[in-house]
Amino acid sequence: MNLKIKRLDHHGIVSGVIEDLKIVSLLDQYLPQDDKQEITPGEAVKGMIMNGLGFANRPLSLSPQFFT
């Protein structure tokens, strides 16, 4: 029997808590939306939280997908 163990650290837990608490949809209800946006404000906040915790190795401002 082969077992593979992956270490998620705290990122999987934080992402799961954000999803369970429906923080993205809650923020989207109260923050203004624009037709030019490719992601919602709630998704942007979730990305900033995950980026701040070190999920990505580069600042969100350097991610070309964020500004396109």
N, CA, C and O atoms as a GROMACS GRO file, in nm:
protein
  272
    1MET      N    1   0.084  -0.116   0.000
    1MET     CA    2   0.000   0.000   0.000
    1MET      C    3   0.090   0.124   0.000
    1MET      O    4   0.176   0.140   0.087
    2ASN      N    5   0.068   0.212  -0.099
    2ASN     CA    6   0.144   0.337  -0.109
    2ASN      C    7   0.058   0.453  -0.061
    2ASN      O    8  -0.055   0.471  -0.105
    3LEU      N    9   0.112   0.529   0.028
    3LEU     CA   10   0.044   0.648   0.077
    3LEU      C   11   0.122   0.770   0.035
    3LEU      O   12   0.245   0.774   0.045
    4LYS      N   13   0.050   0.870  -0.011
    4LYS     CA   14   0.112   0.996  -0.046
    4LYS      C   15   0.059   1.102   0.048
    4LYS      O   16  -0.063   1.119   0.060
    5ILE      N   17   0.146   1.171   0.113
    5ILE     CA   18   0.105   1.274   0.208
    5ILE      C   19   0.144   1.410   0.151
    5ILE      O   20   0.259   1.432   0.114
    6LYS      N   21   0.047   1.500   0.146
    6LYS     CA   22   0.073   1.636   0.103
    6LYS      C   23   0.054   1.729   0.221
    6LYS      O   24  -0.039   1.713   0.300
    7ARG      N   25   0.141   1.823   0.231
    7ARG     CA   26   0.133   1.918   0.340
    7ARG      C   27   0.065   2.046   0.291
    7ARG      O   28   0.119   2.115   0.204
    8LEU      N   29  -0.050   2.077   0.345
    8LEU     CA   30  -0.123   2.197   0.304
    8LEU      C   31  -0.090   2.317   0.392
    8LEU      O   32  -0.122   2.430   0.355
    9ASP      N   33  -0.029   2.295   0.504
    9ASP     CA   34  -0.006   2.400   0.602
    9ASP      C   35  -0.138   2.468   0.635
    9ASP      O   36  -0.241   2.402   0.644
   10HIS      N   37  -0.136   2.597   0.651
   10HIS     CA   38  -0.257   2.668   0.690
   10HIS      C   39  -0.337   2.718   0.571
   10HIS      O   40  -0.450   2.765   0.589
   11HIS      N   41  -0.283   2.711   0.450
   11HIS     CA   42  -0.351   2.768   0.334
   11HIS      C   43  -0.482   2.698   0.302
   11HIS      O   44  -0.582   2.764   0.272
   12GLY      N   45  -0.482   2.568   0.307
   12GLY     CA   46  -0.605   2.494   0.280
   12GLY      C   47  -0.711   2.521   0.385
   12GLY      O   48  -0.830   2.529   0.354
   13ILE      N   49  -0.668   2.534   0.509
   13ILE     CA   50  -0.763   2.562   0.617
   13ILE      C   51  -0.823   2.701   0.599
   13ILE      O   52  -0.944   2.718   0.610
   14VAL      N   53  -0.738   2.800   0.572
   14VAL     CA   54  -0.787   2.937   0.556
   14VAL      C   55  -0.880   2.946   0.436
   14VAL      O   56  -0.984   3.010   0.443
   15SER      N   57  -0.843   2.885   0.326
   15SER     CA   58  -0.928   2.886   0.207
   15SER      C   59  -1.062   2.820   0.236
   15SER      O   60  -1.166   2.868   0.192
   16GLY      N   61  -1.059   2.709   0.308
   16GLY     CA   62  -1.183   2.641   0.344
   16GLY      C   63  -1.271   2.724   0.435
   16GLY      O   64  -1.393   2.724   0.420
   17VAL      N   65  -1.210   2.794   0.530
   17VAL     CA   66  -1.287   2.881   0.620
   17VAL      C   67  -1.350   2.996   0.542
   17VAL      O   68  -1.466   3.031   0.566
   18ILE      N   69  -1.276   3.054   0.448
   18ILE     CA   70  -1.330   3.162   0.365
   18ILE      C   71  -1.450   3.111   0.287
   18ILE      O   72  -1.551   3.181   0.275
   19GLU      N   73  -1.441   2.991   0.232
   19GLU     CA   74  -1.552   2.933   0.157
   19GLU      C   75  -1.671   2.900   0.248
   19GLU      O   76  -1.785   2.930   0.214
   20ASP      N   77  -1.644   2.838   0.363
   20ASP     CA   78  -1.752   2.800   0.455
   20ASP      C   79  -1.828   2.920   0.508
   20ASP      O   80  -1.950   2.915   0.524
   21LEU      N   81  -1.758   3.029   0.535
   21LEU     CA   82  -1.823   3.149   0.588
   21LEU      C   83  -1.884   3.235   0.477
   21LEU      O   84  -1.948   3.336   0.504
   22LYS      N   85  -1.864   3.193   0.353
   22LYS     CA   86  -1.916   3.264   0.237
   22LYS      C   87  -1.874   3.411   0.237
   22LYS      O   88  -1.954   3.500   0.207
   23ILE      N   89  -1.749   3.434   0.270
   23ILE     CA   90  -1.697   3.570   0.278
   23ILE      C   91  -1.697   3.638   0.142
   23ILE      O   92  -1.725   3.757   0.132
   24VAL      N   93  -1.666   3.563   0.036
   24VAL     CA   94  -1.661   3.621  -0.098
   24VAL      C   95  -1.798   3.675  -0.138
   24VAL      O   96  -1.808   3.789  -0.183
   25SER      N   97  -1.903   3.595  -0.122
   25SER     CA   98  -2.036   3.641  -0.160
   25SER      C   99  -2.086   3.752  -0.069
   25SER      O  100  -2.158   3.841  -0.113
   26LEU      N  101  -2.048   3.748   0.059
   26LEU     CA  102  -2.087   3.853   0.152
   26LEU      C  103  -2.025   3.987   0.111
   26LEU      O  104  -2.093   4.090   0.111
   27LEU      N  105  -1.898   3.986   0.076
   27LEU     CA  106  -1.832   4.108   0.031
   27LEU      C  107  -1.891   4.158  -0.100
   27LEU      O  108  -1.907   4.278  -0.121
   28ASP      N  109  -1.923   4.065  -0.190
   28ASP     CA  110  -1.978   4.103  -0.319
   28ASP      C  111  -2.114   4.170  -0.306
   28ASP      O  112  -2.152   4.251  -0.391
   29GLN      N  113  -2.188   4.139  -0.200
   29GLN     CA  114  -2.318   4.203  -0.177
   29GLN      C  115  -2.302   4.350  -0.141
   29GLN      O  116  -2.387   4.432  -0.176
   30TYR      N  117  -2.194   4.385  -0.073
   30TYR     CA  118  -2.178   4.520  -0.020
   30TYR      C  119  -2.080   4.608  -0.096
   30TYR      O  120  -2.084   4.730  -0.082
   31LEU      N  121  -1.994   4.549  -0.176
   31LEU     CA  122  -1.897   4.628  -0.252
   31LEU      C  123  -1.947   4.652  -0.393
   31LEU      O  124  -2.010   4.565  -0.452
   32PRO      N  125  -1.920   4.771  -0.448
   32PRO     CA  126  -1.969   4.802  -0.583
   32PRO      C  127  -1.902   4.715  -0.689
   32PRO      O  128  -1.784   4.680  -0.678
   33GLN      N  129  -1.980   4.681  -0.790
   33GLN     CA  130  -1.930   4.600  -0.901
   33GLN      C  131  -1.921   4.687  -1.026
   33GLN      O  132  -1.994   4.784  -1.040
   34ASP      N  133  -1.831   4.651  -1.114
   34ASP     CA  134  -1.812   4.723  -1.239
   34ASP      C  135  -1.812   4.620  -1.352
   34ASP      O  136  -1.762   4.509  -1.335
   35ASP      N  137  -1.869   4.658  -1.466
   35ASP     CA  138  -1.876   4.565  -1.580
   35ASP      C  139  -1.738   4.529  -1.634
   35ASP      O  140  -1.722   4.426  -1.698
   36LYS      N  141  -1.638   4.613  -1.609
   36LYS     CA  142  -1.504   4.589  -1.661
   36LYS      C  143  -1.425   4.489  -1.577
   36LYS      O  144  -1.319   4.442  -1.619
   37GLN      N  145  -1.476   4.456  -1.460
   37GLN     CA  146  -1.404   4.366  -1.370
   37GLN      C  147  -1.404   4.224  -1.425
   37GLN      O  148  -1.504   4.175  -1.476
   38GLU      N  149  -1.289   4.159  -1.412
   38GLU     CA  150  -1.281   4.018  -1.451
   38GLU      C  151  -1.302   3.927  -1.331
   38GLU      O  152  -1.341   3.811  -1.347
   39ILE      N  153  -1.277   3.978  -1.212
   39ILE     CA  154  -1.306   3.905  -1.089
   39ILE      C  155  -1.386   3.996  -0.998
   39ILE      O  156  -1.383   4.118  -1.013
   40THR      N  157  -1.458   3.937  -0.905
   40THR     CA  158  -1.540   4.016  -0.815
   40THR      C  159  -1.453   4.074  -0.703
   40THR      O  160  -1.343   4.026  -0.678
   41PRO      N  161  -1.503   4.179  -0.637
   41PRO     CA  162  -1.427   4.233  -0.524
   41PRO      C  163  -1.400   4.129  -0.415
   41PRO      O  164  -1.294   4.129  -0.354
   42GLY      N  165  -1.496   4.041  -0.391
   42GLY     CA  166  -1.478   3.937  -0.290
   42GLY      C  167  -1.365   3.842  -0.327
   42GLY      O  168  -1.287   3.801  -0.241
   43GLU      N  169  -1.357   3.805  -0.455
   43GLU     CA  170  -1.249   3.719  -0.501
   43GLU      C  171  -1.114   3.789  -0.488
   43GLU      O  172  -1.014   3.726  -0.455
   44ALA      N  173  -1.112   3.920  -0.514
   44ALA     CA  174  -0.988   3.996  -0.501
   44ALA      C  175  -0.942   3.998  -0.355
   44ALA      O  176  -0.823   3.982  -0.328
   45VAL      N  177  -1.036   4.016  -0.263
   45VAL     CA  178  -1.001   4.017  -0.121
   45VAL      C  179  -0.949   3.880  -0.079
   45VAL      O  180  -0.852   3.870  -0.004
   46LYS      N  181  -1.015   3.774  -0.125
   46LYS     CA  182  -0.969   3.638  -0.093
   46LYS      C  183  -0.827   3.618  -0.147
   46LYS      O  184  -0.743   3.560  -0.079
   47GLY      N  185  -0.802   3.665  -0.268
   47GLY     CA  186  -0.667   3.655  -0.324
   47GLY      C  187  -0.565   3.731  -0.243
   47GLY      O  188  -0.452   3.684  -0.224
   48MET      N  189  -0.603   3.849  -0.194
   48MET     CA  190  -0.511   3.927  -0.112
   48MET      C  191  -0.482   3.859   0.021
   48MET      O  192  -0.370   3.862   0.071
   49ILE      N  193  -0.585   3.797   0.079
   49ILE     CA  194  -0.565   3.724   0.205
   49ILE      C  195  -0.469   3.608   0.182
   49ILE      O  196  -0.373   3.590   0.258
   50MET      N  197  -0.495   3.529   0.079
   50MET     CA  198  -0.410   3.413   0.052
   50MET      C  199  -0.268   3.456   0.015
   50MET      O  200  -0.172   3.392   0.055
   51ASN      N  201  -0.256   3.564  -0.061
   51ASN     CA  202  -0.124   3.615  -0.098
   51ASN      C  203  -0.050   3.665   0.025
   51ASN      O  204   0.071   3.644   0.038
   52GLY      N  205  -0.121   3.730   0.114
   52GLY     CA  206  -0.060   3.780   0.237
   52GLY      C  207  -0.010   3.669   0.327
   52GLY      O  208   0.083   3.690   0.406
   53LEU      N  209  -0.070   3.552   0.317
   53LEU     CA  210  -0.027   3.439   0.397
   53LEU      C  211   0.086   3.361   0.332
   53LEU      O  212   0.135   3.262   0.388
   54GLY      N  213   0.129   3.406   0.215
   54GLY     CA  214   0.242   3.342   0.149
   54GLY      C  215   0.203   3.230   0.055
   54GLY      O  216   0.287   3.147   0.020
   55PHE      N  217   0.074   3.224   0.012
   55PHE     CA  218   0.032   3.118  -0.079
   55PHE      C  219   0.102   3.132  -0.213
   55PHE      O  220   0.140   3.033  -0.274
   56ALA      N  221   0.117   3.256  -0.259
   56ALA     CA  222   0.190   3.282  -0.382
   56ALA      C  223   0.327   3.337  -0.344
   56ALA      O  224   0.342   3.405  -0.243
   57ASN      N  225   0.425   3.308  -0.425
   57ASN     CA  226   0.561   3.353  -0.395
   57ASN      C  227   0.590   3.492  -0.449
   57ASN      O  228   0.702   3.542  -0.435
   58ARG      N  229   0.491   3.556  -0.509
   58ARG     CA  230   0.513   3.690  -0.562
   58ARG      C  231   0.396   3.779  -0.522
   58ARG      O  232   0.285   3.730  -0.499
   59PRO      N  233   0.420   3.909  -0.513
   59PRO     CA  234   0.312   4.000  -0.478
   59PRO      C  235   0.200   3.994  -0.581
   59PRO      O  236   0.225   3.974  -0.700
   60LEU      N  237   0.077   4.013  -0.536
   60LEU     CA  238  -0.038   4.007  -0.626
   60LEU      C  239  -0.028   4.112  -0.735
   60LEU      O  240  -0.075   4.091  -0.846
   61SER      N  241   0.035   4.226  -0.704
   61SER     CA  242   0.048   4.333  -0.803
   61SER      C  243   0.138   4.292  -0.920
   61SER      O  244   0.134   4.354  -1.025
   62LEU      N  245   0.219   4.188  -0.901
   62LEU     CA  246   0.305   4.142  -1.010
   62LEU      C  247   0.241   4.030  -1.090
   62LEU      O  248   0.301   3.979  -1.185
   63SER      N  249   0.120   3.991  -1.053
   63SER     CA  250   0.050   3.885  -1.126
   63SER      C  251  -0.024   3.948  -1.243
   63SER      O  252  -0.121   4.021  -1.221
   64PRO      N  253   0.017   3.921  -1.366
   64PRO     CA  254  -0.049   3.984  -1.481
   64PRO      C  255  -0.196   3.949  -1.491
   64PRO      O  256  -0.275   4.028  -1.544
   65GLN      N  257  -0.237   3.832  -1.443
   65GLN     CA  258  -0.377   3.792  -1.451
   65GLN      C  259  -0.464   3.882  -1.365
   65GLN      O  260  -0.583   3.897  -1.392
   66PHE      N  261  -0.407   3.942  -1.261
   66PHE     CA  262  -0.485   4.025  -1.170
   66PHE      C  263  -0.530   4.154  -1.238
   66PHE      O  264  -0.639   4.203  -1.210
   67PHE      N  265  -0.446   4.208  -1.326
   67PHE     CA  266  -0.478   4.337  -1.386
   67PHE      C  267  -0.532   4.327  -1.528
   67PHE      O  268  -0.564   4.430  -1.588
   68THR      N  269  -0.543   4.208  -1.585
   68THR     CA  270  -0.594   4.196  -1.722
   68THR      C  271  -0.742   4.174  -1.724
   68THR      O  272  -0.801   4.161  -1.832
   0.00000   0.00000   0.00000
